[in-house]
Amino acid sequence: MKYSKLLIFLLFFSPELSSQSVFDSTYTVKRASVYFDSGKAELTSSGNAVLDTLVAGLRANPFALFIRITAHTDSIGSISANKALSARRAESVRSGLTARGLVATEIEMAGEGEDKPLSSNTTEEGRQLNRRATLEIIRVVPMSNVTGHVNNPETGRGIADALITFRSKTRRDSVRTDSSGMYSVRLPKDSVIKADIQAAGFMFQDKIMKIYGSPELYKKYRISPDIELKPAKAGEKAVLRDLFFIGNQAVLLKVSEPELPKILRFMQLNPGLQVEIAGHINHPGVNPAFLEKWEWELSSRRARVVYDYLLANGIPPERMSYKGYGNKEMLFPKPDNSEQEQQNRRVEIRVLSIKQG
């Protein structure tokens, strides 16, 4: 496929979530449809209005986009006639766009005939839905190559077969390190990506990464794409940084739910680990000895949320315990903002012992 070099972007359209990964250089921003009268390929007044709105948005908000037109018919008439009619409908839409100033080489067309109906052709309403041309607005994303290593800080050696999951607001995908601990991936340029890193025998880690356009910029800003994972051994602990709770409740914030599978994966990768799940609350300025009973129990119930999730997903109870620490171990004894308060309302994974073999 040829991708657009035309600088156009629809800020008035909200980007749609997609199953595509962060590695893809294109994704669908918006879909729109133009409908036709029976047996006709000419644009209707409502179809022209759709194109007017579309082109106005393209002119007002430049960014690299590609346009795909796919046209269809109802089942009235022969298969060959409908195939030809759908091609004329696609051409009618293309002509409507170019007449409004868009370049024809930036538009891809396909006529599907009657092969892909949206609705039944047994009613007029259904046939009207099938007499359509769909326009896909596809954004072309500038990509940047990112290469780094996942290392053991105690030995300085790379960690082979570490799994790195990259997440943006709408996309995610994963890569693994090679035998030297190196990873290489293409990510959207000038984006902010969260990387979750796990490997057998090591504590898990997460990292927020700004994706620059060249290796020189990483050197300029003294930012390293390298990642360190501590060995999983007795006494080590990992803070679940993005596992947050509603104030005074053992209820996870919706944004925190994706963190639970990460904890499960850690336990599955390290079957010899026995861990304690430690719960904490945010209650600054109060001596722990004077906390109300329900406050102590709250920290325990927060730990129990993680415990129950792991138990329900196959982690044996003899491998884990949970405990509430009240406000004895706040990360910020005098929090200055809501973010610090959230960090106090946390859960930690503490390694108690590890069974080899």
Secondary structure, 3 states (H helix, E strand, C coil): CCCCCCECCCCCCCCCCCCCCCCCCEEEEEEEEEECCCCCCCCCHHHHHHHHHHHHHHHHCCCEEEEEEEECCCCCCCHHHHHHHHHHHHHHHHHHHHHCCCCHHHEEEEECCCCCCCCCCCCHHHHHHHCEEEEEEEEECCEEEEEEEEECCCCCCECCCCEEEEECCCCEEEEECCCCCEEEEEEECCCEEEEEEECCCECCEEEEEECCCCHHHHHHCCCCCCEECCECCCCCEEECCCCCECCCCCCECHHHCCHHHHHHHHHHHCCCEEEEEEECCCCCCCCHHHCCHHHHHHHHHHHHHHHHHHHHCCCCHHHEEEEECCCCCCCCCCCCCHHHHHHHCCEEEEEEEECCC
